[in-house]
Amino acid sequence: MEHRVWLEEPPAIGASYVAELPFDGDFDARAYAARRLWRAMNGRAPGPAFHELSKQRRERLGAAIRALDARASGSTYRAIAEAIFGKKRIPDHAWKTHDLRTRTIRLVQSGLALMRGGYRQLLRPGRKDK
């Protein structure tokens, strides 16, 4: 595993270093990352990641990115739904009111939100203190 650390001056052998962490909304994540770095620098296993995305969340994010890419390439919502959910699940009639059409539109909207900066929220775990 490779770590990159920014230092104002070249590192000195035997010197002690300090991690400055602002007391902001991301303090928990920053402190956890600093501890993982310290463990790695001292030859210890870094431990588990601060938070993990569930399998369902990872799959939905992947589908949202695929849907956004397809929409940006000019695909219709129906074509996107066929690619993501399978052609057999798409009805010949009543497409305008079908649940998969709504889900497909929401996937494209989720992809747009990620593209517009929402991906940063993936770096932060869900807040338990809300």
Chimera marker file (.cmm) of the C-alpha trace (Angstrom):
<marker_set name="trace">
<marker id="1" x="0.000" y="0.000" z="0.000" r="1" g="1" b="0" radius="0.5"/>
<marker id="2" x="1.340" y="3.411" z="-0.935" r="1" g="1" b="0" radius="0.5"/>
<marker id="3" x="0.790" y="6.543" z="1.147" r="1" g="1" b="0" radius="0.5"/>
<marker id="4" x="1.527" y="10.096" z="0.133" r="1" g="1" b="0" radius="0.5"/>
<marker id="5" x="2.257" y="12.682" z="2.793" r="1" g="1" b="0" radius="0.5"/>
<marker id="6" x="2.849" y="16.379" z="2.197" r="1" g="1" b="0" radius="0.5"/>
<marker id="7" x="5.645" y="17.859" z="4.301" r="1" g="1" b="0" radius="0.5"/>
<marker id="8" x="6.896" y="21.425" z="4.234" r="1" g="1" b="0" radius="0.5"/>
<marker id="9" x="10.494" y="20.143" z="4.411" r="1" g="1" b="0" radius="0.5"/>
<marker id="10" x="12.158" y="16.826" z="3.549" r="1" g="1" b="0" radius="0.5"/>
<marker id="11" x="11.603" y="14.198" z="6.258" r="1" g="1" b="0" radius="0.5"/>
<marker id="12" x="14.284" y="13.818" z="8.901" r="1" g="1" b="0" radius="0.5"/>
<marker id="13" x="15.253" y="10.432" z="10.330" r="1" g="1" b="0" radius="0.5"/>
<marker id="14" x="14.117" y="10.077" z="13.922" r="1" g="1" b="0" radius="0.5"/>
<marker id="15" x="11.932" y="13.190" z="13.849" r="1" g="1" b="0" radius="0.5"/>
<marker id="16" x="8.396" y="13.232" z="15.246" r="1" g="1" b="0" radius="0.5"/>
<marker id="17" x="5.558" y="14.542" z="13.136" r="1" g="1" b="0" radius="0.5"/>
<marker id="18" x="2.117" y="15.952" z="13.876" r="1" g="1" b="0" radius="0.5"/>
<marker id="19" x="-1.131" y="15.604" z="11.993" r="1" g="1" b="0" radius="0.5"/>
<marker id="20" x="-3.276" y="18.759" z="12.042" r="1" g="1" b="0" radius="0.5"/>
<marker id="21" x="-6.968" y="17.927" z="11.954" r="1" g="1" b="0" radius="0.5"/>
<marker id="22" x="-9.626" y="20.644" z="11.860" r="1" g="1" b="0" radius="0.5"/>
<marker id="23" x="-12.630" y="20.210" z="14.162" r="1" g="1" b="0" radius="0.5"/>
<marker id="24" x="-15.111" y="20.277" z="11.298" r="1" g="1" b="0" radius="0.5"/>
<marker id="25" x="-17.906" y="18.017" z="10.168" r="1" g="1" b="0" radius="0.5"/>
<marker id="26" x="-15.381" y="15.537" z="8.769" r="1" g="1" b="0" radius="0.5"/>
<marker id="27" x="-13.270" y="15.253" z="11.915" r="1" g="1" b="0" radius="0.5"/>
<marker id="28" x="-14.282" y="11.619" z="12.573" r="1" g="1" b="0" radius="0.5"/>
<marker id="29" x="-13.169" y="10.538" z="9.098" r="1" g="1" b="0" radius="0.5"/>
<marker id="30" x="-9.954" y="12.576" z="9.251" r="1" g="1" b="0" radius="0.5"/>
<marker id="31" x="-8.996" y="11.186" z="12.667" r="1" g="1" b="0" radius="0.5"/>
<marker id="32" x="-9.711" y="7.647" z="11.518" r="1" g="1" b="0" radius="0.5"/>
<marker id="33" x="-7.591" y="8.176" z="8.379" r="1" g="1" b="0" radius="0.5"/>
<marker id="34" x="-4.745" y="9.641" z="10.457" r="1" g="1" b="0" radius="0.5"/>
<marker id="35" x="-4.813" y="6.596" z="12.734" r="1" g="1" b="0" radius="0.5"/>
<marker id="36" x="-4.739" y="4.246" z="9.733" r="1" g="1" b="0" radius="0.5"/>
<marker id="37" x="-1.755" y="6.154" z="8.338" r="1" g="1" b="0" radius="0.5"/>
<marker id="38" x="0.053" y="5.962" z="11.687" r="1" g="1" b="0" radius="0.5"/>
<marker id="39" x="-0.589" y="2.204" z="11.858" r="1" g="1" b="0" radius="0.5"/>
<marker id="40" x="0.718" y="1.687" z="8.306" r="1" g="1" b="0" radius="0.5"/>
<marker id="41" x="3.817" y="3.806" z="8.973" r="1" g="1" b="0" radius="0.5"/>
<marker id="42" x="4.575" y="1.643" z="11.996" r="1" g="1" b="0" radius="0.5"/>
<marker id="43" x="4.275" y="-1.626" z="10.095" r="1" g="1" b="0" radius="0.5"/>
<marker id="44" x="0.868" y="-2.547" z="11.464" r="1" g="1" b="0" radius="0.5"/>
<marker id="45" x="-2.226" y="-3.515" z="9.528" r="1" g="1" b="0" radius="0.5"/>
<marker id="46" x="-4.233" y="-0.366" z="8.853" r="1" g="1" b="0" radius="0.5"/>
<marker id="47" x="-7.517" y="-1.956" z="9.923" r="1" g="1" b="0" radius="0.5"/>
<marker id="48" x="-10.909" y="-1.698" z="8.266" r="1" g="1" b="0" radius="0.5"/>
<marker id="49" x="-12.000" y="1.260" z="6.180" r="1" g="1" b="0" radius="0.5"/>
<marker id="50" x="-13.949" y="4.025" z="7.922" r="1" g="1" b="0" radius="0.5"/>
<marker id="51" x="-17.156" y="2.917" z="6.240" r="1" g="1" b="0" radius="0.5"/>
<marker id="52" x="-18.160" y="0.479" z="3.572" r="1" g="1" b="0" radius="0.5"/>
<marker id="53" x="-20.849" y="0.844" z="0.950" r="1" g="1" b="0" radius="0.5"/>
<marker id="54" x="-23.388" y="-1.961" z="0.966" r="1" g="1" b="0" radius="0.5"/>
<marker id="55" x="-23.563" y="-4.268" z="-2.039" r="1" g="1" b="0" radius="0.5"/>
<marker id="56" x="-26.968" y="-2.817" z="-2.926" r="1" g="1" b="0" radius="0.5"/>
<marker id="57" x="-25.602" y="0.762" z="-2.769" r="1" g="1" b="0" radius="0.5"/>
<marker id="58" x="-22.586" y="-0.139" z="-4.937" r="1" g="1" b="0" radius="0.5"/>
<marker id="59" x="-24.866" y="-1.763" z="-7.516" r="1" g="1" b="0" radius="0.5"/>
<marker id="60" x="-27.197" y="1.251" z="-7.572" r="1" g="1" b="0" radius="0.5"/>
<marker id="61" x="-24.265" y="3.651" z="-8.000" r="1" g="1" b="0" radius="0.5"/>
<marker id="62" x="-22.946" y="1.543" z="-10.870" r="1" g="1" b="0" radius="0.5"/>
<marker id="63" x="-26.372" y="1.512" z="-12.511" r="1" g="1" b="0" radius="0.5"/>
<marker id="64" x="-26.689" y="5.292" z="-12.051" r="1" g="1" b="0" radius="0.5"/>
<marker id="65" x="-23.354" y="5.889" z="-13.755" r="1" g="1" b="0" radius="0.5"/>
<marker id="66" x="-24.256" y="3.536" z="-16.606" r="1" g="1" b="0" radius="0.5"/>
<marker id="67" x="-27.643" y="5.243" z="-16.990" r="1" g="1" b="0" radius="0.5"/>
<marker id="68" x="-26.058" y="8.698" z="-17.036" r="1" g="1" b="0" radius="0.5"/>
<marker id="69" x="-23.485" y="7.612" z="-19.609" r="1" g="1" b="0" radius="0.5"/>
<marker id="70" x="-26.165" y="6.113" z="-21.837" r="1" g="1" b="0" radius="0.5"/>
<marker id="71" x="-28.376" y="9.204" z="-21.548" r="1" g="1" b="0" radius="0.5"/>
<marker id="72" x="-25.441" y="11.487" z="-22.327" r="1" g="1" b="0" radius="0.5"/>
<marker id="73" x="-24.828" y="9.375" z="-25.448" r="1" g="1" b="0" radius="0.5"/>
<marker id="74" x="-28.405" y="10.005" z="-26.593" r="1" g="1" b="0" radius="0.5"/>
<marker id="75" x="-30.121" y="6.805" z="-25.480" r="1" g="1" b="0" radius="0.5"/>
<marker id="76" x="-33.803" y="6.883" z="-24.606" r="1" g="1" b="0" radius="0.5"/>
<marker id="77" x="-35.037" y="5.963" z="-21.146" r="1" g="1" b="0" radius="0.5"/>
<marker id="78" x="-36.563" y="2.827" z="-22.640" r="1" g="1" b="0" radius="0.5"/>
<marker id="79" x="-33.227" y="1.739" z="-24.173" r="1" g="1" b="0" radius="0.5"/>
<marker id="80" x="-31.464" y="2.439" z="-20.869" r="1" g="1" b="0" radius="0.5"/>
<marker id="81" x="-34.044" y="0.401" z="-18.959" r="1" g="1" b="0" radius="0.5"/>
<marker id="82" x="-33.632" y="-2.492" z="-21.395" r="1" g="1" b="0" radius="0.5"/>
<marker id="83" x="-29.866" y="-2.436" z="-20.896" r="1" g="1" b="0" radius="0.5"/>
<marker id="84" x="-30.036" y="-2.237" z="-17.102" r="1" g="1" b="0" radius="0.5"/>
<marker id="85" x="-33.113" y="-4.310" z="-16.240" r="1" g="1" b="0" radius="0.5"/>
<marker id="86" x="-33.326" y="-6.599" z="-19.271" r="1" g="1" b="0" radius="0.5"/>
<marker id="87" x="-35.549" y="-6.359" z="-22.314" r="1" g="1" b="0" radius="0.5"/>
<marker id="88" x="-37.961" y="-9.027" z="-21.033" r="1" g="1" b="0" radius="0.5"/>
<marker id="89" x="-38.952" y="-6.849" z="-18.074" r="1" g="1" b="0" radius="0.5"/>
<marker id="90" x="-39.911" y="-3.865" z="-20.246" r="1" g="1" b="0" radius="0.5"/>
<marker id="91" x="-43.574" y="-3.898" z="-21.336" r="1" g="1" b="0" radius="0.5"/>
<marker id="92" x="-44.592" y="-3.389" z="-24.957" r="1" g="1" b="0" radius="0.5"/>
<marker id="93" x="-47.474" y="-1.177" z="-23.807" r="1" g="1" b="0" radius="0.5"/>
<marker id="94" x="-47.937" y="1.214" z="-20.906" r="1" g="1" b="0" radius="0.5"/>
<marker id="95" x="-44.244" y="2.165" z="-20.813" r="1" g="1" b="0" radius="0.5"/>
<marker id="96" x="-45.042" y="5.771" z="-19.839" r="1" g="1" b="0" radius="0.5"/>
<marker id="97" x="-46.595" y="4.645" z="-16.535" r="1" g="1" b="0" radius="0.5"/>
<marker id="98" x="-44.405" y="1.624" z="-15.806" r="1" g="1" b="0" radius="0.5"/>
<marker id="99" x="-42.353" y="1.484" z="-12.595" r="1" g="1" b="0" radius="0.5"/>
<marker id="100" x="-39.123" y="0.682" z="-14.461" r="1" g="1" b="0" radius="0.5"/>
<marker id="101" x="-39.445" y="3.925" z="-16.441" r="1" g="1" b="0" radius="0.5"/>
<marker id="102" x="-39.628" y="5.872" z="-13.185" r="1" g="1" b="0" radius="0.5"/>
<marker id="103" x="-36.698" y="3.919" z="-11.749" r="1" g="1" b="0" radius="0.5"/>
<marker id="104" x="-34.655" y="4.563" z="-14.901" r="1" g="1" b="0" radius="0.5"/>
<marker id="105" x="-35.319" y="8.302" z="-14.750" r="1" g="1" b="0" radius="0.5"/>
<marker id="106" x="-34.297" y="8.319" z="-11.080" r="1" g="1" b="0" radius="0.5"/>
<marker id="107" x="-31.081" y="6.459" z="-11.958" r="1" g="1" b="0" radius="0.5"/>
<marker id="108" x="-30.226" y="9.094" z="-14.568" r="1" g="1" b="0" radius="0.5"/>
<marker id="109" x="-30.999" y="11.849" z="-12.043" r="1" g="1" b="0" radius="0.5"/>
<marker id="110" x="-28.794" y="10.121" z="-9.450" r="1" g="1" b="0" radius="0.5"/>
<marker id="111" x="-25.988" y="9.914" z="-12.009" r="1" g="1" b="0" radius="0.5"/>
<marker id="112" x="-26.372" y="13.630" z="-12.750" r="1" g="1" b="0" radius="0.5"/>
<marker id="113" x="-26.213" y="14.432" z="-9.030" r="1" g="1" b="0" radius="0.5"/>
<marker id="114" x="-23.005" y="12.391" z="-8.717" r="1" g="1" b="0" radius="0.5"/>
<marker id="115" x="-21.529" y="14.166" z="-11.737" r="1" g="1" b="0" radius="0.5"/>
<marker id="116" x="-22.387" y="17.565" z="-10.250" r="1" g="1" b="0" radius="0.5"/>
<marker id="117" x="-20.366" y="16.917" z="-7.102" r="1" g="1" b="0" radius="0.5"/>
<marker id="118" x="-22.536" y="14.490" z="-5.167" r="1" g="1" b="0" radius="0.5"/>
<marker id="119" x="-19.807" y="11.855" z="-5.478" r="1" g="1" b="0" radius="0.5"/>
<marker id="120" x="-18.094" y="13.594" z="-2.564" r="1" g="1" b="0" radius="0.5"/>
<marker id="121" x="-20.847" y="12.268" z="-0.295" r="1" g="1" b="0" radius="0.5"/>
<marker id="122" x="-19.534" y="8.762" z="-1.011" r="1" g="1" b="0" radius="0.5"/>
<marker id="123" x="-16.470" y="9.669" z="1.036" r="1" g="1" b="0" radius="0.5"/>
<marker id="124" x="-18.589" y="10.422" z="4.082" r="1" g="1" b="0" radius="0.5"/>
<marker id="125" x="-20.542" y="7.802" z="5.998" r="1" g="1" b="0" radius="0.5"/>
<marker id="126" x="-24.182" y="8.337" z="6.807" r="1" g="1" b="0" radius="0.5"/>
<marker id="127" x="-24.488" y="10.596" z="9.813" r="1" g="1" b="0" radius="0.5"/>
<marker id="128" x="-25.959" y="8.869" z="12.858" r="1" g="1" b="0" radius="0.5"/>
<marker id="129" x="-26.482" y="12.169" z="14.685" r="1" g="1" b="0" radius="0.5"/>
<marker id="130" x="-28.993" y="13.607" z="12.198" r="1" g="1" b="0" radius="0.5"/>
<link id1="1" id2="2" r="1" g="1" b="0" radius="0.2"/>
<link id1="2" id2="3" r="1" g="1" b="0" radius="0.2"/>
<link id1="3" id2="4" r="1" g="1" b="0" radius="0.2"/>
<link id1="4" id2="5" r="1" g="1" b="0" radius="0.2"/>
<link id1="5" id2="6" r="1" g="1" b="0" radius="0.2"/>
<link id1="6" id2="7" r="1" g="1" b="0" radius="0.2"/>
<link id1="7" id2="8" r="1" g="1" b="0" radius="0.2"/>
<link id1="8" id2="9" r="1" g="1" b="0" radius="0.2"/>
<link id1="9" id2="10" r="1" g="1" b="0" radius="0.2"/>
<link id1="10" id2="11" r="1" g="1" b="0" radius="0.2"/>
<link id1="11" id2="12" r="1" g="1" b="0" radius="0.2"/>
<link id1="12" id2="13" r="1" g="1" b="0" radius="0.2"/>
<link id1="13" id2="14" r="1" g="1" b="0" radius="0.2"/>
<link id1="14" id2="15" r="1" g="1" b="0" radius="0.2"/>
<link id1="15" id2="16" r="1" g="1" b="0" radius="0.2"/>
<link id1="16" id2="17" r="1" g="1" b="0" radius="0.2"/>
<link id1="17" id2="18" r="1" g="1" b="0" radius="0.2"/>
<link id1="18" id2="19" r="1" g="1" b="0" radius="0.2"/>
<link id1="19" id2="20" r="1" g="1" b="0" radius="0.2"/>
<link id1="20" id2="21" r="1" g="1" b="0" radius="0.2"/>
<link id1="21" id2="22" r="1" g="1" b="0" radius="0.2"/>
<link id1="22" id2="23" r="1" g="1" b="0" radius="0.2"/>
<link id1="23" id2="24" r="1" g="1" b="0" radius="0.2"/>
<link id1="24" id2="25" r="1" g="1" b="0" radius="0.2"/>
<link id1="25" id2="26" r="1" g="1" b="0" radius="0.2"/>
<link id1="26" id2="27" r="1" g="1" b="0" radius="0.2"/>
<link id1="27" id2="28" r="1" g="1" b="0" radius="0.2"/>
<link id1="28" id2="29" r="1" g="1" b="0" radius="0.2"/>
<link id1="29" id2="30" r="1" g="1" b="0" radius="0.2"/>
<link id1="30" id2="31" r="1" g="1" b="0" radius="0.2"/>
<link id1="31" id2="32" r="1" g="1" b="0" radius="0.2"/>
<link id1="32" id2="33" r="1" g="1" b="0" radius="0.2"/>
<link id1="33" id2="34" r="1" g="1" b="0" radius="0.2"/>
<link id1="34" id2="35" r="1" g="1" b="0" radius="0.2"/>
<link id1="35" id2="36" r="1" g="1" b="0" radius="0.2"/>
<link id1="36" id2="37" r="1" g="1" b="0" radius="0.2"/>
<link id1="37" id2="38" r="1" g="1" b="0" radius="0.2"/>
<link id1="38" id2="39" r="1" g="1" b="0" radius="0.2"/>
<link id1="39" id2="40" r="1" g="1" b="0" radius="0.2"/>
<link id1="40" id2="41" r="1" g="1" b="0" radius="0.2"/>
<link id1="41" id2="42" r="1" g="1" b="0" radius="0.2"/>
<link id1="42" id2="43" r="1" g="1" b="0" radius="0.2"/>
<link id1="43" id2="44" r="1" g="1" b="0" radius="0.2"/>
<link id1="44" id2="45" r="1" g="1" b="0" radius="0.2"/>
<link id1="45" id2="46" r="1" g="1" b="0" radius="0.2"/>
<link id1="46" id2="47" r="1" g="1" b="0" radius="0.2"/>
<link id1="47" id2="48" r="1" g="1" b="0" radius="0.2"/>
<link id1="48" id2="49" r="1" g="1" b="0" radius="0.2"/>
<link id1="49" id2="50" r="1" g="1" b="0" radius="0.2"/>
<link id1="50" id2="51" r="1" g="1" b="0" radius="0.2"/>
<link id1="51" id2="52" r="1" g="1" b="0" radius="0.2"/>
<link id1="52" id2="53" r="1" g="1" b="0" radius="0.2"/>
<link id1="53" id2="54" r="1" g="1" b="0" radius="0.2"/>
<link id1="54" id2="55" r="1" g="1" b="0" radius="0.2"/>
<link id1="55" id2="56" r="1" g="1" b="0" radius="0.2"/>
<link id1="56" id2="57" r="1" g="1" b="0" radius="0.2"/>
<link id1="57" id2="58" r="1" g="1" b="0" radius="0.2"/>
<link id1="58" id2="59" r="1" g="1" b="0" radius="0.2"/>
<link id1="59" id2="60" r="1" g="1" b="0" radius="0.2"/>
<link id1="60" id2="61" r="1" g="1" b="0" radius="0.2"/>
<link id1="61" id2="62" r="1" g="1" b="0" radius="0.2"/>
<link id1="62" id2="63" r="1" g="1" b="0" radius="0.2"/>
<link id1="63" id2="64" r="1" g="1" b="0" radius="0.2"/>
<link id1="64" id2="65" r="1" g="1" b="0" radius="0.2"/>
<link id1="65" id2="66" r="1" g="1" b="0" radius="0.2"/>
<link id1="66" id2="67" r="1" g="1" b="0" radius="0.2"/>
<link id1="67" id2="68" r="1" g="1" b="0" radius="0.2"/>
<link id1="68" id2="69" r="1" g="1" b="0" radius="0.2"/>
<link id1="69" id2="70" r="1" g="1" b="0" radius="0.2"/>
<link id1="70" id2="71" r="1" g="1" b="0" radius="0.2"/>
<link id1="71" id2="72" r="1" g="1" b="0" radius="0.2"/>
<link id1="72" id2="73" r="1" g="1" b="0" radius="0.2"/>
<link id1="73" id2="74" r="1" g="1" b="0" radius="0.2"/>
<link id1="74" id2="75" r="1" g="1" b="0" radius="0.2"/>
<link id1="75" id2="76" r="1" g="1" b="0" radius="0.2"/>
<link id1="76" id2="77" r="1" g="1" b="0" radius="0.2"/>
<link id1="77" id2="78" r="1" g="1" b="0" radius="0.2"/>
<link id1="78" id2="79" r="1" g="1" b="0" radius="0.2"/>
<link id1="79" id2="80" r="1" g="1" b="0" radius="0.2"/>
<link id1="80" id2="81" r="1" g="1" b="0" radius="0.2"/>
<link id1="81" id2="82" r="1" g="1" b="0" radius="0.2"/>
<link id1="82" id2="83" r="1" g="1" b="0" radius="0.2"/>
<link id1="83" id2="84" r="1" g="1" b="0" radius="0.2"/>
<link id1="84" id2="85" r="1" g="1" b="0" radius="0.2"/>
<link id1="85" id2="86" r="1" g="1" b="0" radius="0.2"/>
<link id1="86" id2="87" r="1" g="1" b="0" radius="0.2"/>
<link id1="87" id2="88" r="1" g="1" b="0" radius="0.2"/>
<link id1="88" id2="89" r="1" g="1" b="0" radius="0.2"/>
<link id1="89" id2="90" r="1" g="1" b="0" radius="0.2"/>
<link id1="90" id2="91" r="1" g="1" b="0" radius="0.2"/>
<link id1="91" id2="92" r="1" g="1" b="0" radius="0.2"/>
<link id1="92" id2="93" r="1" g="1" b="0" radius="0.2"/>
<link id1="93" id2="94" r="1" g="1" b="0" radius="0.2"/>
<link id1="94" id2="95" r="1" g="1" b="0" radius="0.2"/>
<link id1="95" id2="96" r="1" g="1" b="0" radius="0.2"/>
<link id1="96" id2="97" r="1" g="1" b="0" radius="0.2"/>
<link id1="97" id2="98" r="1" g="1" b="0" radius="0.2"/>
<link id1="98" id2="99" r="1" g="1" b="0" radius="0.2"/>
<link id1="99" id2="100" r="1" g="1" b="0" radius="0.2"/>
<link id1="100" id2="101" r="1" g="1" b="0" radius="0.2"/>
<link id1="101" id2="102" r="1" g="1" b="0" radius="0.2"/>
<link id1="102" id2="103" r="1" g="1" b="0" radius="0.2"/>
<link id1="103" id2="104" r="1" g="1" b="0" radius="0.2"/>
<link id1="104" id2="105" r="1" g="1" b="0" radius="0.2"/>
<link id1="105" id2="106" r="1" g="1" b="0" radius="0.2"/>
<link id1="106" id2="107" r="1" g="1" b="0" radius="0.2"/>
<link id1="107" id2="108" r="1" g="1" b="0" radius="0.2"/>
<link id1="108" id2="109" r="1" g="1" b="0" radius="0.2"/>
<link id1="109" id2="110" r="1" g="1" b="0" radius="0.2"/>
<link id1="110" id2="111" r="1" g="1" b="0" radius="0.2"/>
<link id1="111" id2="112" r="1" g="1" b="0" radius="0.2"/>
<link id1="112" id2="113" r="1" g="1" b="0" radius="0.2"/>
<link id1="113" id2="114" r="1" g="1" b="0" radius="0.2"/>
<link id1="114" id2="115" r="1" g="1" b="0" radius="0.2"/>
<link id1="115" id2="116" r="1" g="1" b="0" radius="0.2"/>
<link id1="116" id2="117" r="1" g="1" b="0" radius="0.2"/>
<link id1="117" id2="118" r="1" g="1" b="0" radius="0.2"/>
<link id1="118" id2="119" r="1" g="1" b="0" radius="0.2"/>
<link id1="119" id2="120" r="1" g="1" b="0" radius="0.2"/>
<link id1="120" id2="121" r="1" g="1" b="0" radius="0.2"/>
<link id1="121" id2="122" r="1" g="1" b="0" radius="0.2"/>
<link id1="122" id2="123" r="1" g="1" b="0" radius="0.2"/>
<link id1="123" id2="124" r="1" g="1" b="0" radius="0.2"/>
<link id1="124" id2="125" r="1" g="1" b="0" radius="0.2"/>
<link id1="125" id2="126" r="1" g="1" b="0" radius="0.2"/>
<link id1="126" id2="127" r="1" g="1" b="0" radius="0.2"/>
<link id1="127" id2="128" r="1" g="1" b="0" radius="0.2"/>
<link id1="128" id2="129" r="1" g="1" b="0" radius="0.2"/>
<link id1="129" id2="130" r="1" g="1" b="0" radius="0.2"/>
</marker_set>
